[in-house]
Amino acid sequence: MENSSSNSAKLENGLSALIITFNEESNIKSAIENLSFADEIIIVDSHSTDATVSIASSFENVKIIQNKFINYADQRNFAINLASYPWILFIDADERINPALEEEIKNIIQKENSIIAYEFNRTFLFNKQPLHFSGWQTDKIYRLFRKENGYYDGNKIVHEKLIVNGKSGAVKNKLLHYSYTDYSSYKYKMIQYGKMKAIEELNKGTVPNVFHFYIRPAYQFLYQYIIRLGILDGKKGMIICYLNAYSVYERFQELKKLRSNN
């Protein structure tokens, strides 16, 4: 039985690992196992139609809540409010923490310092092989923060932004991001991102025109492929840069539809 001092330490330095999911049956088992060091694991599921929930339910240490998906920022803020412990570790179902990063996280939450949020650099994996360029070489994102000091900006509904009330830092070890498993899945993801970004554009009052339909996607491709050195990633870079540019094209096509329906 834990004594009162160990319980107090856990309350002060405890870690809630959060995952938001929708149809992640291929990732969820490994994701949960990867977070076994956390004091609690909470999954907020957007009413998956595959085996995500049943797989997650097989783990006794996992709490599963289903919540209607509005946007990523809203879903993440909903998950934060469910956390029992002061430190939040937000992980996507296709991200993994290696042993070195796990130890670093444990050390961070146990020591006293003024930093209340940490950015993670990510290694983008294309069919389990690292992508070295294509814009991903500087990819970083907040993943660890104190619950009372962070929330997601409601105006950024995709590629959501954490608002940090305090001093932030960065971890040394990289997070593994198994984002690309096959062409059709990644294309579908980019289309969905594009559609959600269209809502942001609608809220900003953007009126799409020829520039948005053709110049913006072309620029996105050339920027990532040439300026951000996607060409050095070979065929992998070509595919990723094309699909990211396609997401921009989809964004403004969707915006055109949204404006015509209003």
C-alpha positions in Angstrom: 0.0 0.0 0.0 1.3 3.5 -0.9 1.9 5.8 2.0 0.7 9.4 2.1 4.0 10.9 1.0 4.1 8.8 -2.2 0.5 9.6 -2.9 1.3 13.3 -2.4 4.3 13.1 -4.8 2.1 11.4 -7.4 -0.5 14.1 -7.2 2.2 16.8 -7.6 4.2 15.1 -10.3 1.7 12.6 -11.8 1.4 12.2 -15.5 -1.8 11.9 -17.6 -1.2 10.5 -21.1 -4.0 11.6 -23.5 -4.8 10.3 -27.0 -7.7 11.4 -29.2 -8.8 8.7 -31.7 -10.9 7.9 -34.7 -10.5 4.5 -36.4 -7.0 3.8 -35.1 -7.3 0.0 -34.8 -3.9 -0.4 -36.5 -2.1 1.9 -34.0 -4.0 1.9 -30.7 -2.5 -1.2 -29.1 1.1 -0.1 -29.6 0.3 3.4 -28.6 -1.2 2.3 -25.3 1.7 -0.1 -24.6 4.1 2.7 -25.4 2.6 4.9 -22.6 2.7 2.3 -19.9 4.9 4.5 -17.7 2.1 7.1 -17.3 0.0 7.3 -14.2 -3.2 7.2 -16.3 -4.1 6.8 -19.9 -7.2 8.5 -21.3 -8.5 8.0 -24.8 -11.1 10.4 -26.2 -12.7 8.6 -29.1 -14.8 10.2 -31.8 -17.2 7.2 -32.2 -14.8 5.0 -34.2 -16.4 2.5 -36.5 -13.6 0.0 -36.4 -12.1 -2.0 -33.5 -10.3 0.9 -31.8 -12.5 1.0 -28.7 -12.7 -2.8 -28.3 -8.9 -3.0 -28.5 -8.4 -0.1 -26.0 -11.0 -1.7 -23.7 -8.8 -4.7 -23.3 -6.4 -2.6 -21.2 -7.4 -2.3 -17.6 -5.4 0.9 -17.1 -7.1 2.8 -19.9 -10.1 5.1 -19.5 -12.1 5.5 -22.7 -14.6 8.3 -23.3 -16.5 8.8 -26.5 -17.1 12.4 -27.6 -18.5 13.9 -30.8 -15.7 15.4 -32.9 -16.1 19.1 -33.7 -12.4 19.9 -34.4 -9.0 19.0 -33.1 -8.6 21.9 -30.7 -12.0 21.2 -29.1 -11.3 17.5 -28.7 -7.9 18.1 -27.2 -9.3 20.6 -24.7 -12.1 18.2 -23.8 -9.4 15.5 -23.1 -7.3 17.9 -20.9 -10.3 18.5 -18.7 -10.6 14.8 -18.0 -7.0 14.5 -16.7 -6.4 13.7 -13.1 -2.8 14.7 -12.8 -0.9 18.0 -13.2 1.3 16.9 -16.1 -0.2 16.3 -19.5 1.5 14.1 -22.2 -0.5 14.4 -25.5 0.4 11.7 -28.0 -1.2 10.9 -31.3 -2.0 7.3 -32.0 0.7 7.2 -34.7 3.5 8.6 -32.5 5.9 6.6 -30.4 8.2 7.5 -27.5 11.6 5.7 -27.5 13.2 4.6 -24.2 15.6 7.7 -24.0 12.6 10.1 -24.4 10.6 8.2 -21.8 13.4 8.6 -19.3 13.7 12.3 -20.2 10.0 12.8 -19.6 10.2 11.0 -16.2 13.1 13.2 -15.1 11.3 16.4 -16.2 8.1 15.8 -14.2 10.0 14.8 -11.1 12.3 17.8 -10.8 11.4 21.3 -9.8 11.9 24.0 -12.5 10.1 27.0 -14.0 9.5 25.4 -17.4 5.8 24.3 -17.7 5.6 23.2 -21.3 8.0 21.3 -23.6 8.2 21.1 -27.4 9.2 17.8 -29.0 11.0 17.5 -32.3 9.6 14.7 -34.4 11.1 12.3 -36.8 8.6 11.7 -39.7 8.6 8.1 -40.8 7.6 7.2 -44.3 6.7 3.5 -44.3 9.0 3.1 -41.2 11.9 4.9 -43.0 12.8 8.4 -41.8 12.1 11.4 -44.0 15.1 13.8 -43.6 13.9 16.8 -45.5 10.6 17.9 -47.2 9.9 20.5 -44.5 9.9 17.9 -41.7 13.5 18.6 -40.6 12.3 21.3 -38.2 9.0 19.7 -37.3 8.3 20.3 -33.6 5.2 20.4 -31.4 4.1 20.8 -27.8 3.4 17.4 -26.3 4.2 17.8 -22.5 2.8 20.6 -20.3 1.3 21.3 -17.0 -2.5 21.0 -17.1 -3.1 24.4 -15.5 -0.8 26.2 -17.9 -1.9 25.1 -21.3 -4.9 25.0 -23.6 -5.5 24.7 -27.3 -6.5 27.8 -29.4 -10.1 27.4 -30.5 -9.4 29.4 -33.7 -6.9 26.8 -34.9 -9.1 23.8 -35.6 -6.4 21.7 -37.4 -2.7 21.8 -36.8 -3.9 23.1 -33.5 -1.8 25.5 -31.4 -1.2 25.1 -27.7 -1.4 28.4 -25.8 1.2 28.3 -23.0 0.9 30.5 -19.9 4.4 30.4 -18.7 8.0 29.5 -19.6 8.5 26.8 -22.2 11.4 24.6 -23.3 12.3 21.6 -25.5 13.2 18.0 -24.9 16.5 16.6 -26.3 15.2 13.3 -27.7 12.9 13.1 -30.7 9.4 11.7 -30.9 8.8 9.1 -33.7 5.9 10.0 -36.0 4.7 7.0 -38.1 2.4 9.3 -40.1 2.7 7.7 -43.6 1.9 4.0 -43.9 0.4 4.0 -47.5 -0.6 6.5 -50.2 -4.3 6.3 -49.9 -4.4 6.7 -46.1 -2.1 9.7 -46.1 -4.1 11.3 -49.0 -7.3 10.8 -47.1 -5.7 12.5 -44.0 -4.5 15.4 -46.1 -8.0 15.8 -47.7 -9.6 15.9 -44.2 -7.0 18.5 -43.0 -7.7 20.6 -46.1 -11.5 20.5 -45.4 -11.0 21.6 -41.8 -8.5 24.4 -42.8 -11.3 25.6 -45.1 -13.4 26.3 -42.1 -10.6 28.4 -40.7 -10.5 30.3 -44.0 -14.2 30.8 -44.0 -14.1 32.2 -40.5 -11.4 34.7 -41.6 -13.5 35.8 -44.5 -11.2 34.5 -47.3 -12.7 34.7 -50.8 -11.1 32.0 -52.9 -9.8 32.9 -56.4 -7.4 31.6 -59.1 -4.5 32.5 -56.8 -5.8 30.2 -54.1 -6.8 27.3 -56.5 -3.6 27.1 -58.4 -0.7 29.4 -57.2 -1.0 28.5 -53.5 -0.8 24.7 -54.1 2.0 25.1 -56.6 3.9 27.3 -54.2 3.4 24.8 -51.4 4.8 22.0 -53.5 7.8 24.0 -54.8 8.6 25.4 -51.3 8.7 22.0 -49.7 10.3 20.1 -52.6 13.0 22.7 -53.6 13.5 25.2 -50.7 12.9 22.7 -48.0 14.9 20.1 -49.9 12.2 17.5 -50.4 14.1 16.6 -53.6 16.8 15.0 -51.4 14.2 12.6 -50.0 13.8 11.1 -53.5 10.5 9.5 -54.4 9.4 9.7 -50.8 9.9 13.5 -50.8 8.0 13.8 -54.1 5.0 12.0 -52.7 4.8 13.9 -49.4 5.3 17.3 -51.1 2.6 16.5 -53.7 0.1 15.3 -51.1 0.7 18.3 -48.8 0.2 20.6 -51.8 -3.0 18.7 -52.7 -4.2 19.4 -49.2 -3.9 23.2 -49.9 -5.8 22.7 -53.2 -8.5 20.8 -51.3 -8.8 23.5 -48.7 -9.8 26.2 -51.2 -12.1 23.9 -53.2 -13.9 23.1 -50.0 -13.9 26.8 -49.1 -15.6 27.5 -52.4 -18.3 25.0 -51.6 -18.8 26.3 -48.0 -19.2 29.9 -49.3 -21.7 28.8 -52.0 -23.8 27.1 -49.3 -23.9 30.1 -47.1 
